[in-house]
């Protein structure tokens, strides 16, 4: 699979990352290399094999809907880089 | 000294907890400027705790095998109100509002936390060179890597700068550094130790485990840290009172499998010799060792890097520069804030994995990569299950080489990934495995023997490892680092 600079830009946007031209070029070569290696999986017949997301069968686990103490607002906000009036502060989203 | 030995001295009051903790900080002071295993120390807290724990010993109250034992943990386990960096600039100043379950458990066992240990950023890497802060050196040769990602945890025990440490293992990150540093590293069955408060990398593969000087010590740490946790719904309900229960049981009925593929191409001649010697030692004990095929061994790395990168790309989406972590000052709108914070906060390997994972999950490629890898995962698990119908354990090398030079592999990501050839399939199948020292190469660098067990059969792999450790001329291997 050819990984073009266009592909890198497309995936970078999905992943919310930026790369300059030099980085993107290097990354496209590395990704191409790694994905070419991964293509060896295509030599295995996996028809009708059930994909396993998890070794332990997992399903939703529900707890009783009861009120219990949770974190203090100040404590949670302590690590926030920008905050105001007891809330996370973000750039304006809706005009 | 080991946990076992120190426990005796603490209980008989031959040594006081404060003295012991003080001695360890002196060793750290003397050695860590060369080794760089620690990211942070918590000396004030540790000295305070030492006094309280000594009180407990004096009153003979709530004493466990770990009471008063100085230890340290990898810096991806949350410690309340003290820095948990995950080896990343992204979390350089992050002070979690809560303790990881393992931290709570170790605290209640009475062990004393000395500090937090260096690691590859977000546990992605095999040499600890991907840390944003420092490069940890191998205590056996300071020009070489300690392995990774739990390189700080392994180097710390090898240099005796803590009696034991915790690491985390997503694709070999406990076992491979244990192998490179000549110590014991145990990756328990998925779900054995709660992951609550472990910074997530690949949630279906991540598992915490001990790094220790002896097999017995590994079991003791497992006893103190394993168990069901209501904060981790994947933690197992199984309740095993003593993981060391089988250590001294007769070993003669054990049957071991040796995968041919683990001793074929790609392994260094000296590592292979050490492993063949170990197999020979087991046979001398009367244990049957038979060659088997693990045909999918060659596909495990490809499947692993797709699955782990896909999960990582999803897990690391939480780092947005808003709630906690690195925040770029350079933005005019929300998307720019996300992109710039993430691009400035993450290192090259983390970004590479996020890109690979995002690609493998993206529309048009999901079936070809992610779904395919999950199907191969099923096949790999089935192949292991089949072997365990006949055998009690699988033995082979932990890593294809001994510790390599710093900088030797850091420019080629794929070459670095190939070093995980014997470890990743264990995580893919959720099995327990231990690495124990089994020899030296001609550079006097340690070689690790890996023993893989059935799910939740830690007691048996500890027994198999212990049998080797007892007869091994390798006793006393843990030399003090220069």
Interface residues (C-beta under 8 A of the other chain):
Chain A: X7 X8 X11 X12 X14 X15 X16 X17 X18 X19 X27 X30 X31 X33 X34 X35 X37 X38 X40 X41 X42 X44 X46 X49 X50 X51 X52 X53 X54 X55 X56 X58 X61 X63 X71 X75 X76 X78 X79 X80 X81 X82 X88 X90 X91 X92 X93
Chain B: X93 X94 X95 X97 X98 X190 X191 X204 X230 X233 X234 X236 X296 X298 X299 X301 X302 X303 X305 X306 X313 X317 X320 X321 X322 X323 X324 X325 X326 X327 X331 X332 X333 X334 X335 X337 X338 X339 X340 X342 X343 X346 X351 X352 X354 X355 X356 X358 X359 X362 X369 X371 X372 X373 X374 X375 X376 X377 X378 X379 X381 X413 X414 X417 X428 X429 X430 X455
